[in-house]
């Protein structure tokens, strides 16, 4: 039995076993880390087979594709460790009572949505290891000052240290994607509080980058209150020039 890759689900199945091992081995082996691990989109189990061999983790998988679920149940001893469903709609707290880690070859068409959901649960997710489109990986790991730097860069770097693990070519997949891929690891940093209103921080970052070609003075017009002083030189900059700390300081001006 083979699983047909479905374009609507963004499926490209990793077939390179050495890369699969690299991804699984990138999940930290540390007793201090939570044993509970969630694999998103196991597909045909290329990562699952190695994750099941690790005695230091308790694995749970979630897969939206019914055909993949049947394949996994047929080929792996995974009963009790597999849910059929949509991760983006999943209430993870009903699955894991405490902290957990995330791993997976994320579907490229929803990878950003996955990261936004992980951010919602950031205080329970100390580590993420994932394969994503290289362009998105570059964006997440990028530093201020470039056109690649964007919303995900700021929001994820506010809470996680980003490590670029390996670049992966299209030939490692079936069917081969039209883009390059990369594996990254996110580890929760020591930040417990931004020092500003977190909801407003997200709003400021998203609003600033939604019109990234404009200066902050113009891009942030929807948030600027009447009488607010915008003569500070920071408002002459574009969003891509600001670090996480700069955005925190900027957010405080709007509180």
HELIX and SHEET records of a PDB file:
HELIX    1   1 UNK A    7  UNK A    9  5                                   3    
HELIX    2   2 UNK A   17  UNK A   25  1                                   9    
HELIX    3   3 UNK A   48  UNK A   51  1                                   4    
HELIX    4   4 UNK A   66  UNK A   75  1                                  10    
HELIX    5   5 UNK A   87  UNK A   89  5                                   3    
HELIX    6   6 UNK A   92  UNK A   94  5                                   3    
HELIX    7   7 UNK A  108  UNK A  110  5                                   3    
HELIX    8   8 UNK A  111  UNK A  120  1                                  10    
HELIX    9   9 UNK A  122  UNK A  124  5                                   3    
HELIX   10  10 UNK A  134  UNK A  141  1                                   8    
HELIX   11  11 UNK A  151  UNK A  157  1                                   7    
HELIX   12  12 UNK A  170  UNK A  172  5                                   3    
HELIX   13  13 UNK A  198  UNK A  210  1                                  13    
HELIX   14  14 UNK A  216  UNK A  219  1                                   4    
HELIX   15  15 UNK A  233  UNK A  236  5                                   4    
HELIX   16  16 UNK A  239  UNK A  241  5                                   3    
HELIX   17  17 UNK A  244  UNK A  254  1                                  11    
SHEET    1   A 2 UNK A  13  UNK A  14  0                                        
SHEET    2   A 2 UNK A 173  UNK A 174 -1                                        
SHEET    1   B 7 UNK A  82  UNK A  84  0                                        
SHEET    2   B 7 UNK A  58  UNK A  63  1                                        
SHEET    3   B 7 UNK A  36  UNK A  40  1                                        
SHEET    4   B 7 UNK A 101  UNK A 105  1                                        
SHEET    5   B 7 UNK A 127  UNK A 133  1                                        
SHEET    6   B 7 UNK A 181  UNK A 188 -1                                        
SHEET    7   B 7 UNK A 160  UNK A 168 -1                                        
END                                                                             
